[in-house]
């Protein structure tokens, strides 16, 4: 498995594809597939059968995974897409924004 620079809880911007320029919070990261599920982005209609949990059934809108390469992390200070780096502060490894040099 590869090391990904995006973690769940991060705010990201879609930089390519059908949902370009939309922003959202990462809900889940699927490391084995190099994909992430982003809140409100890449919505798909899923047809569900009636069940005990959902007795009505019908069409449900939900987020589908989007490839990590189409996402860019948003810098909390400048609110712009940024790349990340890793450095050691004291005895801890921390991620930092390459644009503002601020710890994420």
N, C-alpha and C positions, 0 to 999 in steps of 0.2 A: 504494500500500500504506500501511496505517496503522501508526503507531508503537505497539508493544505494551509494556505495563509488566511483563510476565512473560517471563523468559528461561529457557532450558534449564538445569537444575541447581537451580532454585528449589524450595523446599518450598511447596506450595499446599494449600488446603482447598477442597473443593467446597461452594458456598453455595446451590446450587439444583439441582433435577432429581432423577433416580432415585438418584444416588449421593451425596446430600446428607450433609454432615458427615464424609465420608471424606477422608483426607489422603494425600499422596504427593509424589514428586519428579517434576519435569517432565523427560521424556525428550527430547521434540522439540517445537518450536513451528512450526506451519504458518501463516506470516504471511499468505499469499494467501487463506486460508480463515478467518482469525481463530480458529484452533483450536489446542489443545495436546494432546499425548499424555502422560498422567500414569500413573506406575507403579502398577499394581494397581487402577486406577479405570476404570470403564466397560468391563469385560471382555465380549468377544463370542466366540461360538463360530464358527470359520471352518472350513468343510469343504475339505480339501485333497486333490488327486489325488496318487497315487503319483508320485514323481519320483526323480531320481538323488540329490538332497539328502535327501529323505524317502521311502525306498522303501516304507514301510508305508502312508502316506497317513493318512486319518482326520480326526478333529475336533481342531482346535487352538484353545486359548483364548489370546486376545491382547487388548491394550488398543486401544480405538478412540479417535479424537480427541474431545475435549470442548470446547465453545465457551468462549472466554476470559472472557466475561461471567459464566459460572457458576463462576469460580475467584477466590479471594482469596489474596494472598501472606501467608505466615505470618512474623511477626516473630521473628527468632531469639532475642531477649532475653525477650519476654513469652510466646512461643508462642501468640499470638492473631492473627487476621486483621488486616491493616493495609493502608492505602493507601500509595502511594509518591510521593516527590517527587524532583526533580533539583536539585542545587545545584553550584556550582563551588568546588572546594577547590584552591587553588594554580592550576595550569593544567589540572586534570582535572575532567570532569563526573562526579559520583557520584550513585548512587541512595541515598535514605535513607528510613527508616521514619517515617511521620508520627506513629505512636503513641509510639515510644521515641526518636525523633530520632537513631537509630543508623545508620551507613553500612552498606548491604547488600553 
